[in-house]
Amino acid sequence: MGSDTAMSPKITVELLRQLRQAMRNTKYIAEPIQAYIVPSGDAHQSEYIAPCDCRREFICGFNGSAGTAIVTEKHAAMWTDGRYFLQASQQMDNNWTLMKMGLKETLSQEDWLISVLPENSTVGVDPWIIAADQWKNMSKALASAGHSLVAVQDNLIDAIWMDRPTRPSTQLLTLGLGFTGLTWQDKMTALRSKMAERKISWFVATALDEIAWLFNLRGSDIEYNPVFFAYAIVGMNTIRLFVDIKRLAVPTVREHLQLDTPSKVELSIQTAPYESVFTELQAVCASLGPKEKVWISDKASCALTQVIPKAHRSPIPYTPLCLAKAVKNATEIQGMKMAHIKDAVALCELFAWLEKEIPKGTVTEISAADKAEELRSQQKDFVGLSFPSISSVGPNGAIIHYRPLPETNRTLSLNEIYLLDSGAQYIDGTTDVTRTMHFGSPSAYEKETFTYVLKGHIAVSAAIFPNGTKGHLLDSFARQALWESGLDYLHGTGHGVGCFLNVHEGPCGISYKTFADEPLEAGMIVSDEPGYYEDGLFGIRIENVVLVVPAKPKYNYRNKGSLTFEPLTLVPIQAKMVNTDLLTQKERDWVNEYHRQCRETIGAELERQGRKEAMDWLIRETQPIA
Amino acid sequence: MGSDTAMSPKITVELLRQLRQAMRNTKYIAEPIQAYIVPSGDAHQSEYIAPCDCRREFICGFNGSAGTAIVTEKHAAMWTDGRYFLQASQQMDNNWTLMKMGLKETLSQEDWLISVLPENSTVGVDPWIIAADQWKNMSKALASAGHSLVAVQDNLIDAIWMDRPTRPSTQLLTLGLGFTGLTWQDKMTALRSKMAERKISWFVATALDEIAWLFNLRGSDIEYNPVFFAYAIVGMNTIRLFVDIKRLAVPTVREHLQLDTPSKVELSIQTAPYESVFTELQAVCASLGPKEKVWISDKASCALTQVIPKAHRSPIPYTPLCLAKAVKNATEIQGMKMAHIKDAVALCELFAWLEKEIPKGTVTEISAADKAEELRSQQKDFVGLSFPSISSVGPNGAIIHYRPLPETNRTLSLNEIYLLDSGAQYIDGTTDVTRTMHFGSPSAYEKETFTYVLKGHIAVSAAIFPNGTKGHLLDSFARQALWESGLDYLHGTGHGVGCFLNVHEGPCGISYKTFADEPLEAGMIVSDEPGYYEDGLFGIRIENVVLVVPAKPKYNYRNKGSLTFEPLTLVPIQAKMVNTDLLTQKERDWVNEYHRQCRETIGAELERQGRKEAMDWLIRETQPIA
């Protein structure tokens, strides 16, 4: 992500010594603490974070998108999930213990702390970067064992991080109706009607993508995510936006937000500095009537949550903005479709180019990813990548969230599988696509496992299910073929995708790990990406972004209606990797129909753009399979 | 269940008037309450309950196994799930509102109370029959809206229930090693080692089936469930059993429990009256050291849970007894297999008999169920039924937990589908099987939907999945074929089954509704019972009890191992109802292999028992399908 930390371990002896010193330093805390928790996120609980917020990476070296470090007087441990086991073990030195989440024998953070701490210990954490629900659980678990969790206002990592970057404040981009389908004023009105429905006086927006979506603004404060650092507090007649005030000096932004000439008083935005949210929220809470309620996400920071007195606080798992944002309107769907067509053009070009270049032995993981970025950047309204490209050859493919670095960079060849998981931000939409290819002759085992993954991909993509089904109920469909052969993969099957917003967004997804996901409904967009990983050999993943659409099966039980998925990603799936004997006729039909759509839709755009070589490649790769 | 309430509505005007009077009567409560909650269960949170505990049925008339009634000054509402919508609407008069759980528009009990109660209301409930976790949720939700939940010590239903039956106290049955595989002393030692592992000083057992399993005792206090009213408190050197003392006068019971000659001091059982558990637990808690912890299920009664001071209380979702009981040992598995063979013999006889008798027009739902019971009772070690037989013809089959009553009793015919869901308790095991049959010519639609249900049944039964997979991840497999045609069923797919114990037991199952189920492991036993219900026309369900066994697929990812199911139920599935064109070759092979096992195993037993007509029927019904 934000940093180019190598895959060789970071040496942390001295840093840990300094951190442990800070844990005893009365400059920061009244009494020494026996453990310090370093979560992954920023004050907005973002998944992707700005360099100034990469504190967990700074202390332990591991730079994956998910992980929590805990340092005690004697121990240092880091928890991450199956996507990152290999990467984390390579990036951390032996001062650190890797805690593999999801394995039965792995202690939870709470249980581990209880097992290593001396009696009556104090555990510290920065209240801005721990979510309120996590604070609550951790605090309860520690209390039950006689320990206590305390908020350390000065971040102890920042205290020892000498060259910590400053917080970014990039230029804001305003989005018109042609991209958003709804004005920010419409969105505000809809939000307030949800608030009125539940008798809520105030709503505190803390998630960066929700704020960007609400105001139809984008930024580039965080790499890959077109968001900007801000908070918002919305009342029935008040809108407060907390953001670096310098950013609001631009006339287009002032006009977009109607800062100088608000149309109505209740749509007049009061702006204030980013840092003032804490005191302003205190002021709002001080003026609350006895029955007034304030909505805040239960994933918001503990610091901000606790400003709201408990009697007035109404924490919610998913905010109305999160829910409204997830269901794309017609304009957004059209934009996402356009973005995916452009993205497919770039990938067809890339694969045609790779076929020619690989035999020369000059293409590496890095140069292939660079070429993909270059080709995407030629497309209209390209903004940047939507996440660091996972461009991996052979054994590197088994590192699920691998990112090529000079010292790990392998050359693409005719002998090893190539996995490319990449995507881009266009002003009209966000893409995320994985294709796994072999440019020589795949082995029978590689084809076999690829085909199981394909069967899982199709099982989800073609699934028909009742309206209101939660995505987690579809996860096993993606695994069925792998399970039958004793295989599996240690990650979820899909995540929500934003529209020119975060490539990972809630509240829906397809994963065995969540149960609190919101029901799927038409207009939601998720990824479908089963995989198979053979450590030390190869990785396989087939990922499309798919749109939830109404289905019309034969019957309609209790008039509930049915849903299915429509692929937005239209990039051929390499037939060479498929053992067609393992497919059912229905699955073969699905592949052929998918390739027909690729040829029709992407072919037309390649034709329009006059990209002949990619067109030839597309035609060849979309021949029907028998 | 316990009562023969008719399917015509119970008239509740007078009862509601009396209850509302009691809600204002200072004889029972210091201040009037504005609402009174009547949960379904007893003080042990049993699913099936004794007649003296059928309070919810008494007040509203609905006698299904799940449902909660709430009465306010003006309203009366009853919540139940999809299995019971039809039945509840028929059994309740129009003083009651049926709250259909699982439908989007249905308010939760909390939200409904908040919507109907005047400000600052008080809601009462008997703390013995509400579980601690439910109390907590309800109390929190009400508090957030300015209301309060209070414990009403005198049960207000009992106060107005003039002819309330007394609590049963039946004879206890002792089970030897040949049935249990483990002595109660072994089980106690295993329990204590789990307690030592987690540094727990005391364990309070409140679930009746856990207590029966622990002591290798059975009773018949509750119809269909071979349990007896008791509590147990286990310390590292102490065992206290709370039970009607009269029951312990029997020499075989005294000897079994070693009441007069304990082998070791820590295995000496102190007995005390059932009602004294409250004061005895108070005494135990009064003597606790500062760090001592007491385990109690979070589903135990609020009354008993709150005896344990919060600092000492360690609530758990599943007790170690619940987990140990779920994984059957070799003796129990052997017993369950034997029980299922005997049960299949009785059913083959029944179906052969039905074929002969139905054309005469003399067989009804009730007489068919009676015949099934009579045939089962001829089998060795038969104790009784494991639940009320669901014997339903045509439209009655769409009432998922239907029980035939004189006024609803239909005659079996050649024109309507017959669904029989029934099971028995044998000393060696518990059975639960559903077969759906047509004795004439099923329509194309009946065959089509039956075949989708069969495909779902097979998809679960034949599923191969990684060791440690939770059952809820398999639920969608059972629905896939129905979903593809726009159909579904509104109940879970499977439940745990006890061994000569409750036919429904935790902690595992196969349902979209639970997420907190424990991972499946070899030795667990669950049901596999998808269905399809067409209101007013017919019901279809195909249910086997299946054993979790290791599977040996081609590969073994991360040495995790794989599991699958082995059917214990061996009763032919009616081929006449199957549209074989809709089955895959794999599914046809599954059916033929299943029928081969039925013929081989049940055939041998029919031969041994000399039951010729059933044998002929079995041979004919197990012909391979093409």
Contacts between the chains, C-beta under 8 A, distances in Angstrom:
chain1	res1	chain2	res2	distance
A	104	B	468	6.7
A	144	B	314	7.7
A	146	B	291	7.5
A	291	B	146	7.6
A	314	B	144	7.7
A	463	B	480	7.5
A	463	B	483	7.3
A	464	B	483	5.3
A	464	B	484	5.0
A	464	B	486	7.3
A	465	B	476	7.9
A	465	B	479	8.0
A	465	B	483	5.0
A	466	B	483	6.6
A	466	B	488	5.3
A	468	B	104	6.6
A	470	B	512	7.9
A	473	B	475	6.9
A	473	B	476	4.9
A	473	B	512	5.6
A	474	B	476	6.6
A	475	B	473	6.9
A	476	B	465	7.9
A	476	B	473	4.8
A	476	B	474	6.6
A	476	B	476	5.8
A	476	B	477	6.5
A	477	B	476	6.5
A	477	B	480	7.2
A	479	B	465	7.9
A	480	B	463	7.5
A	480	B	477	7.2
A	483	B	463	7.3
A	483	B	464	5.3
A	483	B	465	4.9
A	483	B	466	6.5
A	483	B	553	7.8
A	483	B	562	7.1
A	484	B	464	5.0
A	484	B	553	6.2
A	485	B	553	5.2
A	485	B	554	4.8
A	485	B	555	5.4
A	486	B	464	7.3
A	486	B	551	7.8
A	486	B	553	3.5
A	486	B	554	5.9
A	486	B	555	4.0
A	486	B	556	5.1
A	486	B	557	5.8
A	486	B	562	5.1
A	487	B	555	5.5
A	487	B	557	4.8
A	488	B	466	5.3
A	488	B	557	5.2
A	488	B	558	8.0
A	488	B	560	7.5
A	512	B	470	8.0
A	512	B	473	5.6
A	515	B	515	3.8
A	551	B	486	7.9
A	553	B	483	7.8
A	553	B	484	6.2
A	553	B	485	5.2
A	553	B	486	3.5
A	554	B	485	4.8
A	554	B	486	5.9
A	555	B	485	5.4
A	555	B	486	4.0
A	555	B	487	5.5
A	556	B	486	5.1
A	557	B	486	5.8
A	557	B	487	4.8
A	557	B	488	5.2
A	558	B	488	8.0
A	560	B	488	7.5
A	562	B	483	7.2
A	562	B	486	5.1
A	584	B	584	7.6
